[in-house]
Amino acid sequence: MTVISIANQKGGVGKTATAINLSSAIAERGRRVLLIDLDPQGNATISLGFNRREVFISIYEVLIEGMSARSAIFPTIVDNLWILPANENMPGAEVELFDIPSRAQILKNAIDEVKYSYDYIFIDCPPSLGILTLNALTASDSLLVTMQAEFLALEGLTQLLKTVNIVREQLNPELGIIGVLFTMYDSRTRLTREVEDEVRRFFEGGTKVFNTVIPRTVRLAEAPSHGLPITLYAPTSNGAEAYRDLASEVIDATETRTGKGIESPYPGTGRDSNGDSAGRTEPWNLGQGNPCIEDIPESPPAA
């Protein structure tokens, strides 16, 4: 089981699009995936077809009112993908968390209740480095950084890495960085290529920069308005194929090698080099399709 935060304090860099479409692409490969919408804007919730006004138990109630995370998880239109959504109360969460003891650990404690029900948990973070993002980083094994190939993005990346070091020192020493992802990529511009080269040189020999880049496409921009991930809205589009390629890289990083903050969700269960099942049964069988909340196990399977 792996918990991955998708973060960058700069807005408009494809965090939510990546959270939705990467989650969907990995679910498409048969993994059980939970997406947590931690952004007060609630765009991941909306983009998967939910009306925030009709969500009465959400991540807000889990963080602020102490409700069970299990009670706030809902199936989505995508098989194997569930969401812990945000509702209209969420914009006040950042302020209200400051009055709660051990506030940076609240999300981690909530995730601990349900994490063995999933292979991957992705957290869509707000575009800031406030207490909500700190909660996400404290709860995560790894961080996936999305960025556009533009000059100011380099400054934001430096600041984010400083925050990661602080979190490692004070809250989560095992936090790793699974990789940096270029989004809204336009290979026709010289600036894009220059920034990409600079980032790859900066991380050479250390943090991975994904080989996959996410192109700027009309289909990717349209999909949220239809309440669908790109893998369902335009399954043969360039955007869908890019996110499937990214899913392969993430599965390879988490299931076929080990590293800081990275572990195999299925140790010894026969995943092949592509992360696909090699014919053995899963550690536990939770049924087919999208079960109701009651079908989610209360505890990890017996060894």
C-alpha positions, 0 to 999 in steps of 0.5 A: 500500500502506498500513499502519494501526495500530489502537490505544488504550491503554485496553482494551475500546474495540473495537480487535480488533473493528474490526481484524477487521471493517474488514479483512474489509469492505475484503477484501470490496471486492476489496482484498488485506488482511493483519491482524497480531495484535500483542496478546498476548491473541491475540483477533484470531487466536481470533476468526478461527477459529484455535487459538493452541495450534496456531499454531507460527509466529506474530508472536512467532517473527517478532519474537523469533526472527527468522523470516520474516514470510512463513512466518507468514502464513495465509489466513483464511475470508475471501477476500482476507484473511490473518493473521499470528497470535499464539500462546501465546508472545506474552505474553512478547514485551514483556519479551524485546524489551527485550534486542534492539537497535533493538527499535522497528524489528523489526516494520517490518523484518518488514513490509517483506518482505511489504508489496508483496503487500497493499493494506492491512496492519492491526495490532491493537495491545495495550491499552498504550503499550509496546514492541509498540505502539511497533513498530506505530506505527514500522511504520505509515503511519497510526493509527486510534484507536478509542474509546468515547464516555465521559469517561475515554476523553478522557483516554486519547486525550490520552495517546495523541496525546502518544505519537504526537508522540514517535514522530513526533519519534524514530522515524517522522516520517511517521506520520499519524492517519487518524481517530478511530472511535467504537465501542459507540455508543449514541445514546440516552444524553446522555453519548454525544452530549456526548462525541462533540460534544467530540471533534469540536470538539477535532479540528475542522479537523485529524484526521478523526473518522469519520462512521461510528460502530459501534453496540453490538449483540448480533451484533457481540458474538456473532461472535467466538465463531463464528470469523467477522467480522460481514460473514460471521456477520450480513452484513445486520446493523447492525454489518456495514453500519457496518463497510462504511461505515467501509471506504468512508471508509478507502478514500476516505481512502487511495485518492482523496487524499494526506496524511501517511502516506497513499498510493494502493495503486494509483496510476494503475490506475483506481479510482473514487471509491468505491474500486472497480475501474474495469475495469483490471487490477491491477498484478500478478495473484496468482491468485484466492481464498486462495493458499498462502504460496508464491503471495505474491510475493517482491518488488514488481512491475516498474514 
